[in-house]
Amino acid sequence: MKRFLVSALPLALLLAWPWLATATEPSFVDDSGQTIRIKAPFKRIISLYPAHTENLYALGLEGSIIGVSPGETQPPRAADKPVYSYRDDPERFLAARPDLVLIRPMVYRGHRALVDRLKQAGIAVVSLQPNNVEEMYAYWRRLGWLGGHAPQAEAMVQGFQQGLSAIQARWAGVPQEERPRVYFEAIHAKMKTFAPDSMGAFVLYSAGGVNVAQDAQAVRGTNIAAYGQERILAQGANIDVYLAQVGTMNKVSLEQINNASGFGAIKAVQTGRVYLVDEELVSRPTPRLLQGIEAMHRLLYPAGRAAPRETKP
């Protein structure tokens, strides 16, 4: 993670800090639709989403975090922080005296009583969750503004973009028709994939894969798209690699995929190119997405590039 941060920031990065670059307070509209105006950096932050926590650590804001959500594992020392849940009594939050509680839209929609009580007490509640890579860059910058580390956020964005360009350069010369065609599973039990403009689809493209489910439709504006067994099997002969995220959202095994009804007709199953990838590395909006792209690229191009396809006369 240290490679994304710098100790001596050039003037161009310092100018990214809104309080230095302008005479006005930085502001933005969060995912709940409220305008957030930042008069000064927040110093006592409770994070109720693992991606928020991981990004705050990456930005050097460990000292400002006074609480995290249950089961935090990244970075490992986050587990030492006090644990808070959106199911807790609001008074538990108030006793900790946070000046900022970071949530995501699902908490705002499902636990308005908590949100409203915190706001009534004068605590800032900010809802953030990016859906694609451009939103992710804006999200990192907003976290930097909130914590007073905007130059570090700009450095994190630039470091990620440089790492991304380096990976993409490895397959840029491979013709489109020779790139591996991939089905990327999001939820096995419901035969769902990733929406074409989602973070997962971005990871797949950045690793050099061709998404065979480019026509998938997002479900209720989420990153997940319905596809179904029939459509997967219809693409069976075209699927060079079958990928599945594995983790909390998709508790699946290689055996389950390989033995699923009808999946024996899928080319990737026949050739043994069914792989699992850690969902934290392919769907969570943190700098570790680069690790996910790197890992996926190695699965797609084990010999450095895709093998030429056979063409029928």
C-alpha positions in Angstrom: 0.0 0.0 0.0 2.9 2.3 0.7 3.7 2.6 -3.0 0.5 4.6 -3.5 1.7 7.3 -1.0 4.5 9.8 -1.1 6.4 11.5 1.6 7.3 14.7 -0.3 4.4 15.8 -2.4 5.0 18.2 -5.3 3.2 21.4 -5.7 0.7 19.9 -8.2 -0.5 17.5 -5.6 -0.7 20.1 -2.9 -2.9 22.2 -5.1 -5.3 19.3 -5.1 -6.0 20.2 -1.4 -9.1 22.4 -1.8 -8.4 24.6 1.2 -5.1 25.5 -0.2 -6.2 25.9 -3.8 -9.4 27.9 -3.1 -10.8 30.3 -0.6 -14.0 28.3 -0.2 -14.9 25.3 1.8 -14.8 22.0 -0.2 -18.2 20.4 -0.8 -19.8 17.6 -2.6 -23.1 15.7 -2.8 -23.0 12.3 -1.2 -25.0 9.2 -2.3 -28.0 10.1 -0.1 -28.3 13.4 -2.0 -27.2 15.7 0.8 -24.6 18.4 0.3 -21.6 17.9 2.5 -19.6 21.1 3.3 -16.3 20.5 5.0 -15.3 23.4 7.3 -12.4 21.5 8.8 -11.0 17.9 8.6 -12.9 15.3 10.7 -10.8 13.8 13.5 -13.1 11.2 15.1 -14.4 8.9 12.4 -16.5 5.7 12.7 -16.5 3.7 9.5 -19.4 1.3 8.8 -18.1 -0.2 5.6 -14.9 -2.2 5.2 -13.9 -0.3 2.0 -14.2 3.0 3.8 -11.9 1.7 6.6 -9.3 0.2 4.2 -9.2 3.4 2.2 -8.8 5.6 5.3 -5.8 3.5 6.3 -4.3 3.8 2.8 -4.7 7.6 3.1 -2.8 7.6 6.4 -5.9 8.4 8.5 -5.5 5.5 11.0 -5.3 8.0 13.9 -8.6 9.5 13.0 -10.5 6.2 13.1 -12.3 5.6 16.4 -14.5 2.7 15.3 -15.1 0.2 12.5 -17.7 -2.3 11.4 -17.8 -5.9 12.5 -15.4 -8.4 10.9 -12.9 -5.8 9.5 -9.8 -7.5 8.2 -8.0 -5.0 6.0 -5.6 -3.9 7.1 -5.3 -6.5 9.8 -4.7 -3.9 12.5 -8.2 -2.5 11.8 -9.4 -5.4 13.9 -7.9 -3.7 17.0 -10.4 -0.8 16.7 -13.7 -0.7 18.6 -16.5 -2.3 16.7 -19.8 -0.6 15.8 -22.8 -1.8 13.9 -25.7 0.1 12.2 -27.9 -2.2 14.4 -26.5 -0.8 17.6 -28.4 1.6 19.8 -27.7 5.2 18.6 -26.6 6.1 22.2 -23.6 3.8 21.8 -22.4 5.9 18.9 -23.1 9.2 20.8 -21.1 8.0 23.8 -18.0 7.6 21.5 -18.3 11.3 20.4 -17.6 10.8 16.7 -17.7 13.9 14.5 -18.2 11.8 11.3 -19.9 8.4 10.7 -19.2 7.0 7.2 -21.9 4.7 5.8 -23.1 3.4 2.4 -26.5 3.7 0.7 -27.9 0.4 2.1 -27.5 1.7 5.6 -29.0 5.1 4.8 -32.0 3.3 3.2 -32.5 0.6 5.8 -31.6 2.4 9.1 -32.9 5.9 8.9 -33.7 6.1 12.6 -29.9 5.7 13.4 -29.0 8.2 10.7 -31.5 10.8 11.8 -30.6 10.4 15.5 -26.9 11.0 14.8 -27.6 14.0 12.6 -29.9 15.4 15.4 -26.9 15.2 17.7 -24.8 17.3 15.3 -22.7 14.3 13.9 -22.0 14.3 10.2 -23.3 11.2 8.5 -21.9 10.7 5.0 -23.1 8.0 2.6 -20.6 6.9 -0.1 -20.3 3.9 -2.4 -18.8 4.1 -5.9 -20.2 1.9 -8.7 -17.4 2.3 -11.3 -13.8 3.3 -11.6 -14.4 7.0 -12.3 -16.7 7.2 -9.3 -14.0 5.4 -7.3 -11.4 8.1 -8.0 -13.9 10.7 -6.9 -14.7 8.7 -3.8 -11.0 8.5 -2.8 -10.7 12.2 -3.2 -13.8 12.8 -1.1 -12.4 10.7 1.7 -9.2 12.7 1.5 -11.2 15.9 1.8 -13.1 14.6 4.8 -10.0 13.5 6.6 -7.7 16.4 5.6 -5.5 14.3 3.4 -6.4 15.4 -0.1 -2.8 15.4 -1.4 -2.5 11.7 -0.3 -5.8 10.9 -2.0 -4.5 12.5 -5.3 -1.3 10.5 -5.0 -3.4 7.3 -4.4 -5.4 7.9 -7.6 -2.3 8.6 -9.6 -0.5 5.5 -8.3 -3.4 3.3 -9.1 -3.7 4.7 -12.6 0.0 4.1 -13.2 -0.2 0.5 -12.0 -3.3 0.0 -14.1 -1.6 1.3 -17.2 1.4 -1.1 -16.6 -0.9 -4.1 -16.5 -3.0 -3.1 -19.5 0.2 -2.6 -21.5 0.9 -6.3 -21.3 -2.1 -7.3 -23.3 -2.7 -4.2 -25.4 -1.0 -5.7 -28.4 -3.1 -8.9 -28.4 -5.8 -8.7 -31.1 -9.3 -8.6 -29.9 -10.1 -12.0 -31.5 -7.2 -13.7 -29.5 -8.2 -12.3 -26.1 -9.8 -14.9 -23.8 -13.6 -14.8 -23.7 -14.7 -14.9 -20.1 -17.9 -15.4 -18.1 -17.5 -13.7 -14.7 -19.9 -15.1 -12.1 -21.0 -12.9 -9.2 -23.6 -15.1 -7.5 -23.7 -18.8 -8.4 -26.9 -19.7 -6.7 -28.8 -17.2 -8.8 -26.7 -17.5 -11.9 -25.8 -13.8 -11.8 -22.9 -11.9 -13.3 -21.5 -8.4 -13.1 -23.2 -5.5 -14.8 -21.2 -4.3 -17.8 -20.3 -0.9 -16.2 -19.6 -2.4 -12.8 -16.3 -2.6 -10.9 -16.1 -6.3 -11.5 -16.5 -5.8 -15.3 -13.8 -3.1 -15.1 -11.4 -5.6 -13.5 -12.1 -8.2 -16.1 -11.5 -5.7 -19.0 -8.4 -4.3 -17.3 -7.0 -7.8 -17.0 -7.4 -8.4 -20.7 -10.5 -10.4 -20.9 -13.5 -10.2 -23.2 -16.8 -10.3 -21.3 -19.2 -12.7 -22.9 -22.1 -11.3 -20.8 -21.7 -7.8 -22.1 -25.5 -7.8 -22.7 -26.4 -8.5 -19.1 -28.8 -6.1 -17.5 -28.1 -4.6 -14.0 -30.6 -5.6 -11.2 -32.3 -2.6 -9.6 -29.4 -0.3 -10.3 -26.8 -2.5 -8.6 -23.5 -3.8 -9.8 -25.0 -7.3 -10.2 -26.8 -8.4 -13.4 -29.2 -11.3 -14.0 -28.0 -13.7 -16.7 -29.4 -17.2 -16.0 -28.3 -20.8 -16.7 -29.9 -20.9 -20.2 -27.9 -17.9 -21.4 -24.7 -19.1 -19.8 -25.0 -22.5 -21.6 -25.9 -20.8 -24.9 -22.5 -19.2 -24.6 -20.8 -22.4 -23.5 -18.7 -23.0 -26.6 -17.4 -19.4 -26.4 -16.4 -19.3 -22.8 -12.6 -19.8 -22.7 -12.3 -19.0 -19.0 -15.0 -19.2 -16.3 -14.3 -16.9 -13.3 -16.3 -16.7 -10.1 -15.8 -14.3 -7.3 -15.7 -16.1 -3.9 -16.4 -14.6 -0.5 -19.3 -13.4 1.5 -21.5 -12.7 -1.5 -20.7 -15.9 -3.4 -19.8 -18.9 -1.2 -19.1 -21.3 -4.1 -16.5 -24.0 -4.8 -14.9 -25.2 -8.0 -16.7 -28.5 -7.6 -20.1 -26.8 -7.5 -19.4 -24.9 -10.7 -17.9 -27.9 -12.6 -20.7 -30.2 -11.5 -23.6 -27.7 -12.1 -26.3 -29.0 -14.3 -25.4 -28.7 -18.0 -22.0 -27.0 -17.3 -20.1 -29.9 -18.8 -20.9 -28.3 -22.1 -18.9 -25.2 -21.2 -15.6 -25.0 -22.9 -13.8 -23.7 -19.8 -15.1 -26.6 -17.7 -13.9 -29.1 -20.4 -10.4 -27.5 -20.5 -10.0 -27.0 -16.7 -10.1 -23.2 -16.9 -12.5 -22.5 -14.1 -11.0 -20.3 -11.4 -12.1 -18.6 -8.2 -11.0 -15.0 -7.3 -11.2 -13.2 -4.0 -14.3 -10.9 -4.1 -12.4 -8.3 -1.9 -9.9 -8.0 -4.8 -12.4 -7.6 -7.6 -15.4 -5.7 -6.3 -14.3 -3.6 -3.3 -13.3 0.0 -4.3 -9.8 0.1 -2.8 -6.3 0.2 -4.2 -6.2 -3.6 -3.8 -8.2 -3.8 -7.0 -4.8 -3.7 -8.7 -4.0 -7.0 -7.0 -7.2 -8.4 -8.3 -6.5 -7.2 -11.8 -2.9 -8.6 -11.6 -4.2 -12.0 -10.3 -6.9 -12.2 -13.0 -4.4 -11.3 -15.7 -2.2 -14.2 -14.8 -5.2 -16.6 -14.9 -6.2 -15.3 -18.3 -2.7 -15.1 -19.8 -0.7 -17.9 -18.1 1.9 -17.9 -20.9 2.0 -14.1 -21.3 -0.7 -13.8 -24.0 -3.7 -15.7 -25.4 -3.1 -18.5 -27.8 -4.3 -17.8 -31.3 -7.8 -19.2 -32.0 -8.6 -21.9 -34.5 -10.5 -20.6 -37.4 -12.9 -22.7 -39.5 -12.3 -22.9 -43.3 
